[in-house]
């Protein structure tokens, strides 16, 4: 019988690199899926707003209520007396000092065209004058107040 010679070759260096081909394939498939689905998700979201109840408009303001109107150029007439912003604190301080602590309430009505920073300056001025509670009225100011 003949002897067979069996030889084993050395395994060599082990390949420890990560095979990134399957990773790239999965990422590309996910990218395509998101590219197809994204335009479908950008639909309008329907919003259901609460219904409003009809409220009787009270046009009579109590005479002792302090209302500061701010017009488009941010002139400040408190209770229909037209003054400049710089005069706001000196005019309001004696009025508010004469009231009780709980009655120091000032309502501010601003025109839509008034600058936001100037409106905030008016709110700060009313607090500086001694107002404890500030109210912001949402109705448009009466145009006759700015005559």
C-alpha positions as CSV (number, residue, x, y, z in Angstrom):
1,X,0.0,0.0,0.0
2,X,1.1,3.4,-0.7
3,X,1.4,5.8,2.0
4,X,-0.4,9.0,1.6
5,X,1.0,12.1,2.8
6,X,-1.4,14.5,4.5
7,X,-0.4,18.0,4.8
8,X,-2.2,20.8,6.6
9,X,-1.5,24.3,5.5
10,X,-1.3,27.0,8.1
11,X,-4.5,29.1,8.4
12,X,-2.6,32.4,8.0
13,X,-3.8,35.7,9.4
14,X,-7.3,35.9,10.6
15,X,-9.4,38.6,8.9
16,X,-10.8,40.8,11.7
17,X,-12.3,43.6,9.5
18,X,-16.0,44.3,9.7
19,X,-17.9,43.5,6.6
20,X,-19.7,46.8,5.9
21,X,-21.5,45.7,2.8
22,X,-24.7,44.4,4.6
23,X,-24.7,47.6,6.8
24,X,-24.6,49.8,3.7
25,X,-27.4,47.8,2.1
26,X,-29.6,48.1,5.1
27,X,-28.9,51.9,5.5
28,X,-29.7,52.5,1.8
29,X,-32.9,50.6,2.0
30,X,-34.0,52.6,5.1
31,X,-33.1,55.8,3.3
32,X,-35.2,55.0,0.4
33,X,-38.2,54.0,2.6
34,X,-37.9,57.3,4.5
35,X,-37.6,59.3,1.3
36,X,-40.8,57.7,0.0
37,X,-42.8,58.0,3.3
38,X,-41.8,61.6,4.2
39,X,-44.0,63.4,1.6
40,X,-46.9,61.3,2.7
41,X,-46.6,62.3,6.3
42,X,-46.6,66.1,5.6
43,X,-50.4,66.4,5.6
44,X,-52.4,69.1,7.3
45,X,-53.2,68.4,10.9
46,X,-56.8,69.1,11.5
47,X,-57.4,71.1,14.7
48,X,-60.7,71.3,16.4
49,X,-61.0,74.6,18.2
50,X,-63.5,75.0,21.0
51,X,-66.7,76.8,20.3
52,X,-67.1,80.2,21.8
53,X,-70.1,81.3,23.7
54,X,-71.8,84.6,22.9
55,X,-71.0,87.1,25.7
56,X,-72.8,90.4,26.1
57,X,-70.5,93.2,25.4
58,X,-70.2,95.5,28.3
59,X,-69.3,99.0,26.9
60,X,-69.6,100.8,30.2
61,X,-66.3,101.0,32.0
62,X,-66.5,101.8,35.7
63,X,-65.2,105.4,36.2
64,X,-62.7,104.2,38.8
65,X,-61.2,101.6,36.4
66,X,-57.8,102.5,35.0
67,X,-57.4,101.6,31.4
68,X,-54.2,102.4,29.4
69,X,-54.7,102.6,25.6
70,X,-51.6,102.1,23.4
71,X,-52.0,103.3,19.9
72,X,-50.1,102.4,16.7
73,X,-47.3,104.9,17.4
74,X,-47.3,103.8,21.1
75,X,-48.7,107.0,22.6
76,X,-50.2,106.2,25.9
77,X,-53.5,107.8,26.8
78,X,-54.7,106.5,30.2
79,X,-58.4,106.9,30.5
80,X,-58.6,109.1,27.4
81,X,-55.9,111.6,28.5
82,X,-53.2,111.5,25.8
83,X,-49.7,111.5,27.2
84,X,-46.3,110.4,26.1
85,X,-44.6,107.2,27.3
86,X,-42.1,109.1,29.4
87,X,-45.0,110.7,31.4
88,X,-46.7,107.4,32.1
89,X,-45.2,106.5,35.4
90,X,-45.5,110.0,36.9
91,X,-49.2,110.2,35.9
92,X,-50.1,106.7,37.1
93,X,-48.2,106.7,40.4
94,X,-50.5,109.2,42.2
95,X,-53.6,107.6,40.8
96,X,-52.5,104.1,42.0
97,X,-51.1,105.3,45.3
98,X,-54.6,106.6,46.1
99,X,-56.1,103.1,45.7
100,X,-56.2,100.2,48.1
101,X,-53.5,97.5,47.6
102,X,-56.1,95.0,46.1
103,X,-57.6,97.7,43.8
104,X,-54.4,98.5,42.0
105,X,-55.5,97.0,38.7
106,X,-54.6,98.4,35.3
107,X,-56.0,97.2,32.0
108,X,-53.9,97.7,28.8
109,X,-55.5,97.9,25.4
110,X,-53.1,97.9,22.5
111,X,-53.5,98.6,18.8
112,X,-52.3,95.7,16.6
113,X,-49.8,98.0,14.9
114,X,-48.0,98.9,18.1
115,X,-44.4,97.7,18.4
116,X,-44.1,94.7,20.8
117,X,-41.1,96.1,22.7
118,X,-42.8,99.4,23.2
119,X,-45.9,97.6,24.5
120,X,-43.8,95.7,27.0
121,X,-42.2,98.9,28.0
122,X,-45.7,100.3,28.8
123,X,-46.5,97.2,30.8
124,X,-43.3,97.6,32.7
125,X,-44.1,101.3,33.3
126,X,-47.5,100.4,34.8
127,X,-45.9,97.9,37.2
128,X,-43.3,100.5,38.1
129,X,-46.1,103.0,38.9
130,X,-47.5,100.6,41.4
131,X,-50.0,98.4,39.6
132,X,-50.3,95.0,41.3
133,X,-52.5,93.3,38.6
134,X,-52.2,93.9,34.9
135,X,-54.9,92.9,32.5
136,X,-54.5,92.9,28.8
137,X,-57.8,93.5,26.9
138,X,-58.2,91.7,23.6
139,X,-60.7,94.0,22.0
140,X,-59.4,96.7,19.7
141,X,-59.1,100.1,21.2
142,X,-61.7,102.7,20.4
143,X,-60.4,104.9,17.6
144,X,-61.9,108.0,19.3
145,X,-59.5,107.5,22.2
146,X,-56.6,108.5,20.0
147,X,-58.0,111.8,18.6
